[in-house]
């Protein structure tokens, strides 16, 4: 019991440490900011520039039907909505993962006491683009599993799909750090991610508790604010409404980027501790991560 408590406390301390690293090295936030900016740009293009309507979620059956219609000239019903949504979701996820992998690379240099420019990490990660694209496709399918869990009429099927999603998400917890720090192919990365996650389950639980508390402390008040916003008379005058809305949105975005970057660093620190005690991989980047 004492061992489990110590490991839980270690995970909690590592999560706190990741917040400190993010605060002291704010340049790491640039990667998450770039990913968020790209996602916002794609959203603006899809929902404001193009003229066709889009579904709220990706339906596999509609996606397959639309893909067949796209290559069949005799197929006249409307198609393309779900197909474009799936393609845009894949592009956003791939670019986001690319910047996260670059962030892991940059973080390694920072923790080694080295200063590197932003674009050096981007350049170093470029050869791993095919692997990142492949993982983005798999991750998109995993996300759809969580969405599908809510569409089943049977409660048993919904709970089974949700449980499967949680298990897969846990098994792939360390995929992005492993892409950044190893030369393994995707099959090896997935296997190693599951191995590390299984070995560091208690530490992940401790860190997850910290991030859940911090996220709740920040976003519950924001949710209450937005709820009050839509049910009050704050819509007038427009100038005040617009200023407060933009300010609140920027604050929420900044908090989300900071917590997301800290959570990514938490993964990197947990993995580095495991690898230091189990040096079985030939790493592409060998960073002397600090002892926790």
JOTADA-V31167 format. One line per field, one symbol per residue. psi: psi as a letter, one per 20 degrees, with the letter a starting at -180 (. if undefined). Layout:
psi: ???
//
This chain:
psi: ghgggghghghghhgghhgggghimihhihghggghggggggggggihgqiqqqrhrppgghggghhhhhjoiioirprhghghggghhggggggghghgghgggghghgijkqpqrgighgghigijghhggghggghghghhghhhhiiqhphghghghggggggghghkhjgghhhhjrjqrhghggghghggghhkgghhgghhgghggggghghghhghghghgijakiiqrhggggghggghghgggggggghgghhghgggggghgghhimmiqoqgonpmqqq.
//
